[in-house]
Amino acid sequence: MNKIVETEQQAQSMRTAAQNEAKAAQAEALRQGKELLEHARKAGNEEAAKLISQAEAEAQALLAKSEQQAAEKARRLRGDSEEKMRAAARFVMERIVDSV
């Protein structure tokens, strides 16, 4: 009879130990899952910041190129305008000289 009670106590101890191990394994899995999630979130935020930075740099480069092209076009237009004004002034002077 003592042997049966002792065996039942051992079985109960084993069940309790197994339940404790299962709870510990579950808690560890939950901790690792949260850690992985936080790591993924951090990596995602870093990647997003990197992509935003790259997009801003590309936008700055495009803006600088556009400003340079606009300035060059303005210089050409000023040059064309000045040349046309000189031609118009010559035309007017020729008309005046020819009419005198």
C-alpha positions in Angstrom: 0.0 0.0 0.0 2.9 2.4 0.8 4.4 1.5 -2.5 1.1 2.6 -4.3 1.0 5.9 -2.4 4.6 6.5 -3.1 4.1 5.8 -6.8 1.1 8.1 -6.9 3.1 10.9 -5.2 6.0 10.4 -7.7 3.5 10.6 -10.6 2.0 13.7 -9.1 5.4 15.3 -8.7 6.2 14.4 -12.3 3.0 15.9 -13.6 3.6 19.1 -11.6 7.2 19.3 -12.9 6.0 18.7 -16.4 3.3 21.4 -16.0 6.0 23.8 -14.6 8.3 23.0 -17.5 5.5 23.6 -20.0 4.6 27.0 -18.4 8.3 28.0 -18.4 8.6 26.9 -22.1 5.5 28.9 -23.0 6.7 32.0 -21.1 10.1 31.7 -22.9 8.4 31.3 -26.3 6.3 34.3 -25.6 9.4 36.3 -24.5 11.2 35.3 -27.7 8.2 36.1 -29.8 8.0 39.6 -28.3 11.7 40.1 -28.8 11.5 39.0 -32.4 8.6 41.3 -33.0 10.4 44.2 -31.4 13.5 43.5 -33.5 11.4 43.3 -36.7 9.6 46.5 -35.8 13.0 48.3 -35.2 14.4 46.9 -38.4 11.3 48.1 -40.3 11.5 51.6 -38.8 15.2 51.7 -39.7 14.5 50.6 -43.3 11.7 53.1 -43.6 14.0 55.9 -42.4 16.7 54.8 -44.8 14.2 54.8 -47.7 12.9 58.2 -46.8 16.4 59.6 -46.6 17.2 58.1 -50.0 14.0 59.6 -51.5 14.8 63.0 -50.0 18.4 62.9 -51.4 17.0 62.0 -54.8 14.5 64.8 -54.6 17.2 67.2 -53.7 19.3 66.1 -56.7 16.3 66.5 -59.0 15.5 69.9 -57.6 19.1 71.0 -58.1 19.2 69.7 -61.6 15.8 71.4 -62.4 17.1 74.7 -60.9 20.2 74.5 -63.0 18.2 73.8 -66.2 15.9 76.7 -65.4 18.8 79.0 -64.8 20.4 77.9 -68.1 17.2 78.4 -70.0 16.8 81.9 -68.4 20.3 82.8 -69.5 19.5 81.7 -73.1 16.3 83.6 -73.2 18.0 86.8 -71.9 20.6 86.4 -74.6 18.0 85.8 -77.3 16.0 88.8 -76.0 19.1 91.1 -76.0 20.0 90.0 -79.5 16.4 90.7 -80.7 16.4 94.1 -79.0 19.7 95.0 -80.7 18.3 93.8 -84.0 15.2 95.9 -83.5 17.3 98.9 -82.5 19.4 98.5 -85.7 16.2 98.2 -87.8 14.8 101.4 -86.3 18.1 103.2 -86.7 18.4 102.0 -90.3 14.8 103.3 -91.0 15.6 106.6 -89.4 18.9 107.0 -91.3 17.3 105.9 -94.6 14.4 108.3 -94.2 16.6 111.3 -93.5 
